[in-house]
Amino acid sequence: MYYNPAVLSARVYISSAKVEMVYVPSGEWLRDITPKQLEEKIGGGAPTRLRSRSGKKASHYVHPEQGIAYSSQKDKVLFVEVFQSRPLEAYLEQIYEEPGPFIR
């Protein structure tokens, strides 16, 4: 993984000299974009909705054929994942992290 917040706030995951995924956390890059605006840019139909590791009230939306997923809560994008296009089953096996139970 490449992570140098002084240069780039995103995390770049590399395997076998190939970029596997770019993870963009909430912050400056996502401050002014809403989930609706992101969906308009992605296109390609309705996303698959999953549980998000960002919190009990957040949802994770996946467009595996377009190579993008994001978590949001209300009108705020919490993080974005950009990856090589793949079937949903491959995304679930290779990238998605099941959040497990949330504890108060």
Salt bridges, closest charged atoms under 4 A:
GLU39 OE1 - HIS63 NE2 2.89
GLU81 OE2 - ARG53 NH2 3.41
GLU81 OE1 - HIS60 NE2 3.52
GLU98 OE2 - ARG51 NH1 2.65
